[in-house]
């Protein structure tokens, strides 16, 4: 944020100020006392494991120039006192966005069952060629991450990209109330969080809150290959941009598609980018990220950028230069012996498991074998067992040579993988040992599960010591 006075911060956050109103605070806003920089505003958030109020003194010692707290206490720096620190952070972020939008900021929201973070990373790098862009680091897509990212705005920022997840109806609407999106991207509708929502149609209702929040002069960027996403066109007054893989969408004020889809080294997609309608032209794209599913992500990013006045050659060039910025998402590493490790352990649902397994199969090398280390897909509800059986069956159909399963649904994964050599591992250490003992130089291993299983540590152990060789 801009460097502001403590008095101004109190006005923006709705706080009662204790201390000097003329004290200068900023530019950083942090929730971790260890991340405090000189002048920072420290937000003391209560948490499940620790209360930020216990670290206020440490934050001040580390350089915080003001603190936003629930209860006043003796200290040398200004205190912004609010009943709820998260609500105070939210109010501050909303005010900063409103001011920036009035000065010309364009805000973009991205949602979908899978691919949000990868698309956010691609789009942020494309938009950065047109102006300073703020986007979350990693996957800050909830009621804390969205406002915290928004506090990074400054006077030069032209684009704000927000990733938006949903755990219930109304969640995305509340996030949109903070960042007031001008562009809304809906990537796909799948089974992520099915256990919380009960049905895919309920998920669609929640995700569609993004396009409902758009203004008439904004852009709704919709996946024409997903009928549930396409149907959201009727829920928005914004202009419609559609994207599709393989052929031109048949509708939309802006139509973006990929033809001649192929793959270069290590399954980095190549394609011809086409656009018609509000922007037109074609140009070749060679992505630097791995997996055929990245084509759809790139098209969504392209449609959003074209709607903001970038031309097709500019977008194609920027997509070709964009790299994976977020850890543990199709992160491809080469071991010292030559074996490849795909660390896609950040999260998992049936759709992302399918994409990851297809990428694994496409990376098979002469004389090499395929190993999948798979764990639970969480929050799937009553259909969880069947979903894991289907994933196991897909692994078998794609020619996986060995499956190491871990977690509560390990037996279901193994049950589906009939004919494949399988191991049920009791824990991460056992799975890591079994994988390491089996791998040969020409092999490829995929590690994937929901975030709760923390399999990224297993993948990093398999890839070590060549973590610096990530591609």
C-alpha positions as CSV (number, residue, x, y, z in Angstrom):
1,X,0.0,0.0,0.0
2,X,1.0,3.6,-0.1
3,X,2.8,4.9,3.0
4,X,-0.1,6.4,5.0
5,X,-0.5,8.1,8.4
6,X,-1.8,6.1,11.3
7,X,-4.8,8.5,11.3
8,X,-5.7,7.7,7.7
9,X,-5.3,4.0,8.3
10,X,-7.7,4.2,11.2
11,X,-10.2,5.9,9.0
12,X,-9.9,3.3,6.2
13,X,-10.0,0.3,8.6
14,X,-12.8,1.7,10.9
15,X,-10.4,1.5,13.9
16,X,-10.1,3.5,17.0
17,X,-6.6,5.0,17.0
18,X,-4.4,4.9,20.1
19,X,-1.2,6.9,19.5
20,X,0.2,9.6,17.1
21,X,-2.1,10.1,14.1
22,X,0.7,11.6,12.1
23,X,3.0,8.5,12.4
24,X,3.9,7.1,8.9
25,X,3.0,3.5,8.3
26,X,3.8,1.2,5.3
27,X,4.2,0.1,2.7
28,X,4.0,-3.5,3.9
29,X,1.0,-5.1,5.7
30,X,1.9,-8.4,7.4
31,X,0.2,-11.1,9.5
32,X,3.5,-12.8,10.5
33,X,5.7,-11.0,12.9
34,X,8.7,-12.7,11.3
35,X,7.9,-10.9,8.0
36,X,7.8,-7.4,9.5
37,X,9.9,-4.8,7.7
38,X,10.6,-1.3,8.8
39,X,7.4,0.7,8.8
40,X,5.1,-2.3,8.4
41,X,1.5,-2.6,9.7
42,X,1.2,-5.8,11.7
43,X,-2.3,-7.4,11.8
44,X,-2.7,-9.4,15.0
45,X,-5.1,-12.2,13.8
46,X,-6.4,-14.9,16.2
47,X,-5.7,-18.4,14.8
48,X,-6.4,-22.0,15.6
49,X,-2.8,-22.7,16.8
50,X,-1.6,-19.2,17.8
51,X,-2.9,-15.8,18.5
52,X,-1.2,-12.9,16.6
53,X,-1.7,-10.8,19.7
54,X,1.0,-12.9,21.4
55,X,3.5,-11.7,18.8
56,X,2.8,-7.9,18.8
57,X,5.9,-7.1,20.8
58,X,8.0,-9.1,18.4
59,X,6.5,-7.4,15.5
60,X,7.3,-4.0,16.9
61,X,10.8,-5.1,17.7
62,X,11.2,-6.2,14.1
63,X,10.2,-2.8,12.8
64,X,6.4,-2.6,12.7
65,X,5.3,1.1,12.8
66,X,1.7,0.3,13.8
67,X,-0.4,-2.7,14.8
68,X,-4.0,-3.5,14.2
69,X,-5.3,-5.3,17.4
70,X,-8.4,-6.3,19.2
71,X,-7.3,-4.9,22.6
72,X,-5.3,-1.8,23.5
73,X,-2.1,-2.4,25.4
74,X,0.9,-0.2,26.4
75,X,3.3,0.2,23.5
76,X,5.4,2.8,21.7
77,X,3.7,2.6,18.2
78,X,0.2,3.5,17.2
79,X,-2.5,0.9,17.7
80,X,-5.6,0.5,15.5
81,X,-8.1,-1.1,17.8
82,X,-11.0,-3.0,16.2
83,X,-13.4,-5.7,17.5
84,X,-12.3,-8.1,14.8
85,X,-8.8,-7.8,13.2
86,X,-9.8,-9.7,10.1
87,X,-12.8,-7.4,9.6
88,X,-10.4,-4.5,10.0
89,X,-8.0,-5.9,7.4
90,X,-11.0,-6.4,5.1
91,X,-12.2,-2.9,5.5
92,X,-8.7,-1.5,4.8
93,X,-8.3,-3.7,1.7
94,X,-11.8,-2.7,0.4
95,X,-10.9,1.0,0.8
96,X,-7.6,0.7,-0.9
97,X,-9.2,-1.1,-3.8
98,X,-11.9,1.5,-4.1
99,X,-9.4,4.3,-4.3
100,X,-7.3,2.5,-6.8
101,X,-10.2,1.6,-9.0
102,X,-11.2,5.3,-9.1
103,X,-7.7,6.0,-10.4
104,X,-7.9,3.4,-13.1
105,X,-7.1,0.0,-11.5
106,X,-8.5,-3.0,-13.3
107,X,-9.4,-5.9,-11.0
108,X,-9.6,-9.6,-12.1
109,X,-11.1,-12.5,-10.2
110,X,-10.4,-16.1,-11.1
111,X,-12.4,-19.1,-9.9
112,X,-12.9,-22.8,-10.9
113,X,-12.6,-26.2,-9.5
114,X,-9.0,-26.6,-10.7
115,X,-6.3,-24.5,-12.4
116,X,-7.0,-21.2,-10.6
117,X,-3.4,-20.8,-9.3
118,X,-1.7,-21.8,-12.6
119,X,-4.0,-19.4,-14.5
120,X,-3.4,-16.6,-12.0
121,X,0.3,-17.0,-12.5
122,X,0.1,-17.0,-16.3
123,X,-2.3,-14.0,-16.4
124,X,-0.3,-11.9,-13.9
125,X,2.8,-12.3,-16.1
126,X,0.9,-11.4,-19.3
127,X,-0.7,-8.3,-17.7
128,X,2.6,-7.2,-16.3
129,X,3.8,-6.5,-19.9
130,X,1.1,-3.8,-20.0
131,X,1.5,-2.3,-16.5
132,X,2.4,-3.0,-12.9
133,X,0.4,-6.0,-11.7
134,X,-0.3,-7.4,-8.2
135,X,-1.3,-11.0,-7.8
136,X,-1.2,-13.4,-4.8
137,X,1.9,-15.4,-4.1
138,X,0.9,-19.1,-4.1
139,X,-2.8,-19.8,-3.5
140,X,-4.1,-16.9,-1.3
141,X,-7.7,-17.4,-2.3
142,X,-9.8,-17.0,0.8
143,X,-11.2,-14.3,3.1
144,X,-7.7,-13.7,4.5
145,X,-5.6,-14.1,1.3
146,X,-7.7,-11.9,-0.9
147,X,-7.6,-8.7,1.3
148,X,-4.0,-9.3,2.3
149,X,-3.0,-9.4,-1.4
150,X,-5.0,-6.2,-2.1
151,X,-3.0,-4.3,0.5
152,X,0.0,-4.6,-1.9
153,X,-1.5,-2.1,-4.2
154,X,0.3,1.2,-4.7
155,X,-0.2,4.3,-6.9
156,X,1.5,2.6,-9.9
157,X,-0.6,-0.6,-9.9
158,X,-2.6,-1.1,-13.0
159,X,-4.0,-4.6,-12.5
160,X,-5.0,-6.6,-9.5
161,X,-5.5,-10.4,-10.0
162,X,-7.4,-12.2,-7.2
163,X,-7.8,-16.0,-7.0
164,X,-11.1,-16.9,-5.4
165,X,-12.0,-20.2,-3.8
166,X,-15.4,-21.2,-2.4
167,X,-16.3,-23.4,0.6
168,X,-19.9,-22.3,0.8
169,X,-22.6,-20.2,-1.0
170,X,-21.9,-16.5,-0.6
171,X,-18.2,-16.9,-0.1
172,X,-17.2,-15.7,-3.6
173,X,-19.7,-12.9,-3.3
174,X,-18.1,-11.7,-0.1
175,X,-14.7,-11.7,-1.8
176,X,-16.1,-9.8,-4.7
177,X,-17.3,-7.2,-2.3
178,X,-13.7,-6.6,-1.3
179,X,-12.0,-6.4,-4.7
180,X,-15.0,-5.4,-7.0
181,X,-13.9,-7.4,-10.1
182,X,-14.0,-5.9,-13.5
183,X,-13.1,-9.2,-15.1
184,X,-14.3,-12.6,-13.9
185,X,-12.8,-15.8,-15.1
186,X,-14.5,-19.2,-14.5
187,X,-12.3,-22.0,-15.6
188,X,-14.3,-25.2,-15.0
189,X,-16.7,-27.0,-12.7
190,X,-15.8,-30.2,-11.1
191,X,-15.9,-32.3,-7.9
192,X,-13.6,-30.2,-5.6
193,X,-15.4,-29.6,-2.3
194,X,-18.3,-31.8,-3.4
195,X,-18.6,-33.0,0.2
196,X,-19.3,-29.4,1.4
197,X,-21.7,-28.4,-1.4
198,X,-23.5,-31.7,-2.0
199,X,-23.7,-31.4,-5.8
200,X,-21.9,-30.0,-8.8
201,X,-24.9,-27.8,-9.5
202,X,-24.5,-26.2,-6.1
203,X,-20.8,-25.7,-6.8
204,X,-21.8,-23.9,-10.0
205,X,-24.2,-21.6,-8.1
206,X,-21.4,-20.7,-5.8
207,X,-18.7,-20.1,-8.5
208,X,-21.2,-18.1,-10.6
209,X,-21.3,-15.4,-7.9
210,X,-18.2,-14.1,-9.6
211,X,-19.9,-13.3,-12.9
212,X,-22.9,-11.9,-11.1
213,X,-20.7,-9.3,-9.4
214,X,-19.3,-7.9,-12.7
215,X,-20.4,-4.5,-14.1
216,X,-22.0,-4.2,-17.6
217,X,-18.8,-2.8,-19.0
218,X,-16.8,-5.7,-17.5
219,X,-15.8,-9.1,-19.0
220,X,-17.0,-12.5,-18.0
221,X,-14.4,-15.0,-19.3
222,X,-16.1,-18.4,-19.6
223,X,-15.0,-21.9,-20.7
224,X,-17.0,-22.8,-23.7
225,X,-16.0,-26.4,-23.4
226,X,-17.8,-26.7,-20.0
227,X,-21.6,-26.6,-20.2
228,X,-22.0,-25.6,-16.6
229,X,-19.6,-22.7,-17.1
230,X,-21.1,-21.6,-20.4
231,X,-24.5,-21.5,-18.7
232,X,-23.3,-18.7,-16.5
233,X,-23.6,-16.3,-19.4
234,X,-27.2,-15.8,-18.3
235,X,-26.2,-14.7,-14.8
236,X,-24.2,-11.6,-15.8
237,X,-24.7,-8.3,-17.5
238,X,-21.0,-8.1,-18.5
239,X,-19.6,-8.7,-21.9
240,X,-18.8,-12.3,-22.7
241,X,-15.4,-13.7,-23.7
242,X,-15.4,-17.5,-24.4
243,X,-12.4,-19.8,-24.8
244,X,-12.1,-23.3,-26.1
245,X,-9.5,-25.9,-27.1
246,X,-9.5,-27.3,-30.6
247,X,-12.1,-25.1,-32.4
248,X,-13.5,-21.6,-32.2
249,X,-16.4,-21.1,-29.7
250,X,-19.7,-20.4,-31.4
251,X,-20.6,-17.4,-29.3
252,X,-19.2,-14.5,-27.3
253,X,-18.3,-10.9,-27.8
254,X,-14.7,-12.1,-27.8
255,X,-13.8,-15.7,-28.8
256,X,-10.4,-17.2,-28.1
257,X,-9.3,-20.7,-29.0
258,X,-6.3,-23.0,-29.6
259,X,-5.6,-25.0,-32.7
260,X,-2.7,-27.2,-33.7
261,X,-2.1,-28.2,-30.1
262,X,1.1,-30.2,-29.6
263,X,3.8,-30.7,-27.1
264,X,7.5,-29.8,-26.9
265,X,10.2,-31.0,-24.5
266,X,8.8,-32.4,-21.2
267,X,5.3,-32.0,-22.4
268,X,5.3,-28.2,-22.6
269,X,2.3,-27.4,-24.7
270,X,2.5,-25.6,-28.1
271,X,-0.5,-24.2,-30.0
272,X,-1.7,-21.6,-32.4
273,X,-3.6,-18.9,-30.5
274,X,-6.7,-17.5,-32.3
275,X,-9.0,-14.7,-31.4
276,X,-12.0,-13.0,-33.1
277,X,-14.6,-10.5,-32.1
278,X,-13.5,-7.7,-29.8
279,X,-9.9,-8.7,-30.6
280,X,-8.7,-10.7,-33.6
281,X,-5.6,-12.4,-34.9
282,X,-3.5,-15.5,-34.5
283,X,0.0,-16.2,-33.2
284,X,2.0,-19.3,-32.1
285,X,2.5,-20.0,-28.4
286,X,5.1,-22.3,-26.8
287,X,4.4,-22.6,-23.0
288,X,7.0,-23.1,-20.4
289,X,4.7,-25.0,-18.1
290,X,4.0,-28.7,-18.2
291,X,0.8,-30.5,-19.1
292,X,-1.9,-30.4,-21.8
293,X,-4.4,-29.0,-19.3
294,X,-2.3,-25.8,-19.3
295,X,-3.7,-24.9,-22.7
296,X,-7.1,-24.1,-21.3
297,X,-5.5,-22.1,-18.5
298,X,-3.4,-20.1,-21.0
299,X,-6.5,-19.5,-23.2
300,X,-8.4,-18.1,-20.2
301,X,-5.5,-15.8,-19.4
302,X,-5.3,-14.7,-23.1
303,X,-9.0,-13.9,-23.2
304,X,-8.8,-11.7,-20.1
305,X,-5.7,-9.9,-21.4
306,X,-7.2,-9.4,-24.9
307,X,-10.3,-7.8,-23.2
308,X,-7.9,-5.2,-21.7
309,X,-6.5,-4.1,-25.0
310,X,-3.4,-6.3,-25.4
311,X,-3.1,-7.6,-28.9
312,X,-2.7,-11.3,-29.9
313,X,1.1,-11.2,-30.7
314,X,1.8,-9.5,-27.3
315,X,-0.3,-12.1,-25.4
316,X,1.3,-15.0,-27.3
317,X,4.8,-13.7,-26.6
318,X,4.0,-13.1,-22.9
319,X,2.5,-16.6,-22.5
320,X,5.6,-18.1,-24.0
321,X,7.8,-16.4,-21.5
322,X,5.6,-17.1,-18.4
323,X,6.9,-19.6,-15.9
324,X,5.4,-21.6,-13.0
325,X,5.5,-19.2,-10.0
326,X,3.7,-21.3,-7.4
327,X,5.2,-24.4,-5.7
328,X,4.0,-28.0,-5.9
329,X,1.9,-27.6,-9.0
330,X,3.2,-29.8,-11.8
331,X,6.7,-28.9,-10.6
332,X,9.0,-31.1,-12.7
333,X,12.4,-31.9,-11.4
334,X,15.3,-34.1,-12.6
335,X,17.0,-36.3,-10.1
336,X,20.8,-36.7,-10.3
337,X,20.3,-40.1,-11.9
338,X,18.0,-38.7,-14.6
339,X,14.6,-39.9,-13.2
340,X,11.9,-37.2,-13.4
341,X,9.7,-36.2,-10.4
342,X,6.4,-34.4,-10.8
343,X,5.5,-32.7,-7.6
344,X,1.8,-31.8,-8.0
345,X,1.1,-32.3,-4.3
346,X,-0.5,-28.9,-3.5
347,X,-4.1,-30.3,-3.8
348,X,-6.2,-32.9,-5.6
349,X,-9.7,-33.6,-6.9
350,X,-10.9,-36.0,-9.6
351,X,-10.3,-33.5,-12.4
352,X,-6.8,-32.5,-11.4
353,X,-5.9,-36.1,-10.7
354,X,-7.0,-37.0,-14.3
355,X,-4.9,-34.1,-15.7
356,X,-1.8,-35.1,-13.7
357,X,-2.0,-38.8,-14.6
358,X,-2.4,-38.0,-18.3
359,X,0.7,-35.8,-18.0
360,X,2.6,-38.6,-16.3
361,X,1.7,-41.0,-19.1
362,X,2.7,-38.5,-21.8
363,X,6.2,-38.2,-20.2
364,X,7.1,-41.9,-20.5
365,X,10.6,-42.3,-22.0
366,X,12.2,-45.1,-23.9
367,X,13.0,-47.9,-21.5
368,X,11.4,-46.1,-18.6
369,X,8.5,-46.8,-16.3
370,X,5.8,-44.8,-14.7
371,X,5.2,-44.6,-10.9
372,X,2.3,-42.8,-9.3
373,X,2.4,-42.0,-5.6
374,X,-1.2,-41.0,-4.8
375,X,-3.0,-40.0,-1.7
376,X,-6.5,-39.0,-0.6
377,X,-8.7,-36.5,-2.4
378,X,-10.4,-34.8,0.5
379,X,-13.9,-33.2,0.8
380,X,-15.6,-35.4,-1.8
381,X,-18.4,-36.5,0.4
382,X,-20.3,-39.8,0.1
383,X,-18.9,-40.5,-3.4
384,X,-15.2,-40.4,-2.2
385,X,-14.6,-44.2,-2.3
386,X,-16.0,-44.4,-5.9
387,X,-13.9,-41.4,-7.0
388,X,-10.7,-43.0,-5.7
389,X,-11.5,-46.3,-7.4
390,X,-12.0,-44.4,-10.7
391,X,-8.6,-42.7,-10.2
392,X,-6.9,-46.1,-9.7
393,X,-8.6,-47.4,-12.8
394,X,-7.4,-44.5,-14.8
395,X,-3.9,-45.0,-13.6
396,X,-4.1,-48.6,-14.9
397,X,-5.7,-47.6,-18.2
398,X,-2.9,-45.1,-18.8
399,X,-0.2,-47.7,-18.3
400,X,1.2,-46.7,-14.9
401,X,3.6,-49.5,-13.9
402,X,3.4,-49.1,-10.1
403,X,1.0,-47.4,-7.8
404,X,1.9,-46.5,-4.2
405,X,-1.2,-45.4,-2.3
406,X,-1.3,-43.6,1.0
407,X,-4.2,-42.4,3.2
408,X,-7.7,-43.4,4.2
409,X,-8.6,-44.2,0.6
410,X,-5.4,-46.1,-0.3
411,X,-7.3,-49.4,-0.6
412,X,-9.9,-47.8,-2.9
413,X,-7.1,-46.5,-5.2
414,X,-5.5,-50.0,-5.2
415,X,-8.9,-51.6,-5.8
416,X,-9.4,-49.6,-9.0
417,X,-5.9,-50.3,-10.3
418,X,-6.4,-53.9,-11.2
419,X,-3.4,-55.4,-13.0
420,X,-1.0,-52.7,-11.7
421,X,1.7,-53.5,-9.2
422,X,0.6,-51.7,-6.1
423,X,1.7,-50.9,-2.6
424,X,-0.3,-49.5,0.3
425,X,2.1,-47.3,2.4
426,X,1.5,-46.8,6.1
427,X,2.9,-43.3,6.1
428,X,5.0,-40.8,4.0
429,X,8.3,-42.3,5.1
430,X,7.2,-45.7,3.9
431,X,5.9,-44.4,0.6
432,X,9.1,-42.4,0.0
433,X,11.3,-45.4,0.8
434,X,9.3,-47.6,-1.5
435,X,9.4,-45.1,-4.4
436,X,13.1,-44.4,-4.0
437,X,14.0,-48.1,-4.0
438,X,12.0,-48.7,-7.2
439,X,13.1,-45.7,-9.4
440,X,15.5,-46.1,-12.2
441,X,17.2,-43.4,-14.3
442,X,14.6,-43.4,-17.2
443,X,11.5,-43.5,-14.9
444,X,9.0,-40.8,-14.1
445,X,7.1,-40.5,-10.8
446,X,4.0,-38.4,-10.0
447,X,3.3,-37.4,-6.4
448,X,-0.2,-36.0,-5.8
449,X,-2.8,-35.8,-3.1
450,X,-4.9,-33.2,-1.3
451,X,-3.2,-30.6,0.8
452,X,-3.9,-32.4,4.1
453,X,-1.5,-35.2,3.3
454,X,1.5,-32.9,2.8
455,X,3.0,-35.1,0.1
456,X,5.1,-32.2,-1.2
457,X,7.7,-33.3,1.4
458,X,7.8,-36.8,-0.1
459,X,8.2,-35.4,-3.6
460,X,11.0,-33.1,-2.5
461,X,12.8,-36.1,-0.8
462,X,12.6,-38.0,-4.1
463,X,13.9,-35.1,-6.1
464,X,16.7,-34.1,-3.6
465,X,19.4,-33.0,-3.8
466,X,18.7,-31.5,-7.2
467,X,15.9,-29.2,-6.1
468,X,17.6,-26.4,-8.0
469,X,16.9,-28.2,-11.3
470,X,13.2,-27.5,-11.2
471,X,11.8,-26.8,-14.7
